[in-house]
Amino acid sequence: MKVAVIGGGIGGLSAALHLLRAGLDAQVYEQAPRISEIGAGIQISPNASRLLHRLGLRPAMDRIGVFPQAVHQRRWDDGRTLQRAPVGKPVEETFGAPYYHFHRADLANLLADALPPERVHVRHKLVNVEDRGDKVVARFENGAQIEADVLVGADGIHSRVHALVFGAEKARFTGCIAWRGLVPAEQVRHLDIEVASHNWMGPDGHVVHYWVSGGKFMNVVCVTEQGAWTEEGWTVPGNVADVAARYADWHPTVRGLIASFPETFVWALHDRTELPRWSKGRITLLGDACHPMLPFMAQGAAQSIEDGAALAALLRDMKDDIPASLRRYEEARKPRATRLQQASAANRTRFHLQDGPEQQARDAAMTASGDRSMANIGWLYAHDASDIGR
């Protein structure tokens, strides 16, 4: 079975690896001149890391990843701990796979290097796709034309496959922007920051930071409510002074991180409402192309990796025709992805509460409930996407 994967990001590359492992003929088509990723940090939880380990990637992941010891939720001004949940050895022992932090480009390169080079085709910008019933034909801007039994749109929130198959629909600006900063370790050694995922919650915003690239850099993301976005693109160069002014009253650690930014980029956070369908005929979608979500559950990349594993398992063990198998893939994956879209949106409200009674109730609940306890997080971390019966 020939499978064409449109998009060479983390979702598309990991899907191709799962498809190849399942014995399928997978090819990746990426519009950019090389495999790369926009952004800096990415969190890969056990529900995704176990799938990548099965592809034989653990040694490389261990070399370039960081193993956080905790998720640390804190108050924006005084730094008071609201919740500190372990994610190091206890998580690996409980769920059978570790929690990682990566630089996005490091993980994308690792996945690309694991693929035979002749299966990754760069400078292939999709211009048209046609499902002819017995095969799918795709044409690219460079004049190339390919045929496949299945075509997978893994081309992100602004998916060309989605637009061609289901009609053009603009992604929705959520009202949040994020300033990203990647800080060399030597610039923030004096802050003595634990190897953990840190989340500072405050009025109309929050700040997340954690170590990446084997501890060489600190990834910092400063999220704030913006209201409108008028730029042409969804990421543009930013001004460090603007970030410093926005968080001028926050805890000294947050201010110290921002002061160390060598540069920053502004990222407009977009999503979509739940799509009624992911699949049509021999064409389906994967990752942000069908379920983009706010990054407030740290599950965007993990869910795209799950998608690829589930799709490969279904096509490997196909009992029906291809369109029926793609509908089964959608039925298996859609409820979980939608649940995480909703949870991510709910965290936006929870993280950005104004100081007052609601915030106090949130803080008390987080302190008392242990909402990231092993029992409470099990539905997320224990899931095995390649077991489509679950």
TORLUM-752695 format. One line per 8 residues: number of its first residue (from 0); their letters; for each residue x, y, z of C-alpha. Coordinates in steps of 0.05 Angstrom, whole numbers, plus 5000, padded with zeros to 4 digits. Example, Ala and Ser with C-alpha at 12.3 -4.5 7.8 and 13.67 -1.06 7.14 Angstrom:
% TORLUM-752695
0	as	5246,4910,5156 | 5273,4979,5143
//
This chain:
% TORLUM-752695
0	mkvavigg	5000,5000,5000 | 5028,5068,4980 | 5016,5124,5029 | 5034,5197,5013 | 5044,5240,5075 | 5037,5315,5060 | 5078,5354,5111 | 5146,5341,5141
8	gigglsaa	5134,5364,5212 | 5136,5321,5275 | 5067,5291,5260 | 5082,5275,5187 | 5152,5246,5200 | 5130,5203,5258 | 5070,5179,5218 | 5115,5158,5161
16	lhllragl	5160,5119,5210 | 5099,5083,5239 | 5073,5068,5169 | 5140,5040,5147 | 5145,4997,5209 | 5075,4970,5192 | 5102,4948,5124 | 5071,5004,5083
24	daqvyeqa	5105,5044,5028 | 5105,5114,5059 | 5133,5177,5026 | 5136,5247,5057 | 5127,5311,5017 | 5148,5376,5049 | 5141,5445,5017 | 5201,5476,5052
32	priseiga	5272,5468,5025 | 5292,5428,5086 | 5261,5395,5147 | 5254,5447,5202 | 5206,5467,5257 | 5181,5536,5279 | 5185,5546,5354 | 5232,5522,5408
40	giqispna	5208,5476,5463 | 5164,5415,5460 | 5140,5367,5513 | 5132,5293,5497 | 5093,5255,5550 | 5092,5178,5559 | 5031,5169,5514 | 5075,5192,5456
48	srllhrlg	5145,5174,5479 | 5127,5099,5484 | 5105,5101,5411 | 5171,5132,5389 | 5211,5082,5431 | 5178,5026,5393 | 5209,5055,5330 | 5278,5045,5361
56	lrpamdri	5288,5119,5376 | 5301,5116,5451 | 5377,5121,5449 | 5374,5184,5405 | 5317,5213,5446 | 5356,5203,5511 | 5417,5238,5481 | 5382,5302,5460
64	gvfpqavh	5323,5305,5508 | 5316,5331,5579 | 5282,5290,5633 | 5241,5339,5676 | 5232,5320,5748 | 5166,5356,5760 | 5111,5401,5734 | 5113,5462,5780
72	qrrwddgr	5052,5507,5781 | 5064,5574,5815 | 5034,5642,5830 | 5056,5699,5785 | 5077,5749,5837 | 5105,5715,5900 | 5124,5649,5868 | 5083,5609,5917
80	tlqrapvg	5077,5535,5897 | 5005,5514,5882 | 5023,5445,5858 | 5087,5407,5844 | 5074,5340,5811 | 5131,5291,5797 | 5142,5270,5724 | 5211,5239,5727
88	kpveetfg	5223,5167,5751 | 5153,5159,5782 | 5120,5173,5715 | 5165,5126,5677 | 5155,5071,5729 | 5080,5080,5729 | 5068,5087,5654 | 5127,5050,5624
96	apyyhfhr	5156,5109,5586 | 5189,5175,5605 | 5169,5247,5599 | 5216,5289,5555 | 5230,5361,5538 | 5260,5374,5469 | 5278,5431,5424 | 5228,5422,5367
104	adlanlla	5281,5424,5313 | 5322,5371,5350 | 5263,5323,5351 | 5244,5338,5278 | 5316,5324,5256 | 5318,5260,5297 | 5254,5235,5262 | 5279,5256,5193
112	dalpperv	5346,5221,5205 | 5309,5157,5222 | 5274,5157,5155 | 5310,5132,5092 | 5330,5197,5057 | 5298,5175,4991 | 5230,5177,5026 | 5232,5250,5045
120	hvrhklvn	5219,5298,4988 | 5230,5372,5003 | 5210,5431,4958 | 5144,5397,4944 | 5087,5447,4954 | 5019,5415,4942 | 4975,5450,4892 | 4921,5398,4877
128	vedrgdkv	4896,5331,4900 | 4845,5286,4866 | 4814,5223,4893 | 4799,5180,4832 | 4766,5124,4870 | 4820,5072,4860 | 4878,5119,4877 | 4896,5190,4897
136	varfenga	4935,5236,4851 | 4973,5296,4879 | 5007,5351,4840 | 5060,5398,4866 | 5084,5468,4848 | 5150,5441,4822 | 5113,5401,4768 | 5118,5333,4803
144	qieadvlv	5058,5288,4804 | 5050,5226,4847 | 4998,5171,4857 | 4982,5137,4923 | 4931,5090,4954 | 4923,5136,5014 | 4940,5210,5023 | 4950,5239,5093
152	gadgihsr	4947,5313,5105 | 4997,5326,5161 | 5009,5397,5139 | 4989,5437,5201 | 4935,5484,5221 | 4937,5520,5154 | 4931,5454,5118 | 4928,5456,5042
160	vhalvfga	4900,5385,5042 | 4843,5407,5087 | 4828,5466,5042 | 4828,5425,4978 | 4786,5368,5005 | 4738,5402,5053 | 4739,5474,5030 | 4780,5534,5052
168	ekarftgc	4768,5556,5123 | 4812,5605,5161 | 4840,5584,5228 | 4810,5623,5287 | 4853,5671,5327 | 4841,5653,5399 | 4856,5722,5429 | 4923,5699,5458
176	iawrglvp	4993,5713,5435 | 5058,5683,5460 | 5128,5713,5461 | 5180,5659,5453 | 5251,5663,5478 | 5308,5613,5475 | 5360,5631,5527 | 5430,5601,5530
184	aeqvrhld	5441,5564,5596 | 5500,5607,5617 | 5456,5669,5616 | 5409,5641,5669 | 5454,5598,5713 | 5448,5649,5768 | 5372,5637,5772 | 5384,5565,5795
192	ievashnw	5323,5538,5758 | 5302,5466,5773 | 5299,5416,5715 | 5224,5418,5712 | 5166,5446,5673 | 5149,5513,5706 | 5082,5548,5698 | 5071,5616,5730
200	mgpdghvv	4997,5636,5729 | 4974,5707,5733 | 4921,5758,5710 | 4909,5753,5635 | 4971,5711,5624 | 5020,5657,5643 | 5093,5640,5633 | 5120,5570,5619
208	hywvsggk	5194,5552,5617 | 5237,5489,5616 | 5305,5464,5594 | 5316,5437,5524 | 5373,5412,5479 | 5404,5370,5534 | 5403,5430,5581 | 5439,5478,5535
216	fmnvvcvt	5380,5526,5529 | 5320,5548,5570 | 5256,5551,5529 | 5211,5608,5553 | 5140,5622,5530 | 5103,5684,5555 | 5028,5681,5539 | 4982,5740,5545
224	eqgawtee	4911,5759,5525 | 4915,5803,5463 | 4845,5809,5435 | 4864,5821,5362 | 4917,5801,5311 | 4929,5844,5250 | 4995,5816,5224 | 4996,5778,5158
232	gwtvpgnv	5032,5717,5186 | 5021,5679,5250 | 5091,5689,5277 | 5131,5754,5271 | 5194,5783,5303 | 5179,5816,5371 | 5210,5867,5417 | 5241,5843,5482
240	advaarya	5224,5910,5514 | 5150,5896,5502 | 5155,5829,5538 | 5193,5860,5596 | 5140,5915,5603 | 5083,5865,5602 | 5113,5824,5659 | 5146,5881,5697
248	dwhptvrg	5107,5865,5761 | 5118,5790,5759 | 5165,5748,5802 | 5240,5763,5796 | 5253,5695,5763 | 5205,5711,5707 | 5235,5780,5698 | 5305,5751,5699
256	liasfpet	5288,5702,5644 | 5258,5756,5600 | 5318,5801,5612 | 5362,5745,5584 | 5325,5739,5518 | 5374,5748,5460 | 5312,5760,5416 | 5239,5742,5414
264	fvwalhdr	5184,5723,5366 | 5110,5735,5373 | 5066,5675,5360 | 4991,5685,5348 | 4954,5625,5378 | 4902,5598,5331 | 4855,5538,5334 | 4793,5512,5299
272	telprwsk	4726,5489,5322 | 4716,5414,5321 | 4715,5389,5249 | 4655,5347,5230 | 4700,5301,5188 | 4774,5284,5181 | 4769,5235,5123 | 4739,5233,5054
280	gritllgd	4749,5173,5009 | 4823,5156,5007 | 4845,5222,5040 | 4850,5237,5114 | 4881,5288,5161 | 4928,5283,5220 | 4952,5328,5277 | 4940,5403,5272
288	achpmlpf	4908,5395,5204 | 4847,5365,5238 | 4851,5380,5313 | 4894,5442,5327 | 4894,5460,5401 | 4921,5513,5447 | 4987,5490,5476 | 4961,5492,5548
296	maqgaaqs	4959,5416,5557 | 5027,5407,5522 | 4994,5354,5477 | 4994,5382,5406 | 5054,5343,5382 | 5038,5283,5425 | 4969,5276,5394 | 4998,5280,5323
304	iedgaala	5046,5224,5342 | 4987,5184,5369 | 4949,5196,5304 | 5005,5167,5262 | 5011,5105,5305 | 4936,5093,5303 | 4932,5103,5228 | 4989,5055,5215
312	allrdmkd	4958,5002,5259 | 4891,5008,5223 | 4920,5005,5153 | 4966,4947,5172 | 4908,4906,5199 | 4857,4932,5148 | 4794,4890,5148 | 4752,4935,5103
320	dipaslrr	4767,4978,5043 | 4811,5040,5051 | 4755,5092,5059 | 4723,5050,5113 | 4790,5041,5148 | 4801,5116,5148 | 4733,5127,5178 | 4752,5077,5233
328	yeearkpr	4816,5117,5245 | 4775,5180,5252 | 4725,5146,5299 | 4781,5119,5342 | 4820,5185,5348 | 4769,5241,5345 | 4738,5236,5415 | 4806,5237,5449
336	atrlqqas	4833,5294,5407 | 4769,5334,5419 | 4774,5322,5494 | 4844,5350,5493 | 4824,5410,5451 | 4771,5426,5503 | 4818,5415,5562 | 4870,5461,5530
344	aanrtrfh	4818,5516,5520 | 4795,5507,5592 | 4866,5516,5617 | 4869,5583,5583 | 4814,5608,5629 | 4843,5573,5690 | 4914,5599,5680 | 4892,5672,5666
352	lqdgpeqq	4844,5687,5723 | 4845,5756,5753 | 4866,5757,5826 | 4803,5750,5868 | 4753,5697,5891 | 4757,5653,5828 | 4833,5654,5830 | 4833,5637,5904
360	ardaamta	4785,5579,5893 | 4829,5554,5836 | 4892,5558,5878 | 4859,5522,5936 | 4832,5468,5890 | 4900,5457,5856 | 4935,5452,5923 | 4884,5403,5951
368	sgdrsman	4864,5360,5892 | 4929,5339,5861 | 4898,5344,5792 | 4963,5319,5761 | 4967,5258,5807 | 4982,5191,5775 | 4909,5170,5782 | 4882,5234,5751
376	igwlyahd	4931,5237,5693 | 4927,5163,5677 | 4874,5171,5622 | 4925,5214,5584 | 4992,5180,5597 | 4971,5107,5598 | 4935,5109,5531 | 4965,5067,5475
384	asdigr	4943,5096,5408 | 4967,5036,5369 | 4916,4992,5406 | 4856,5017,5367 | 4808,4976,5408 | 4821,5019,5471
//
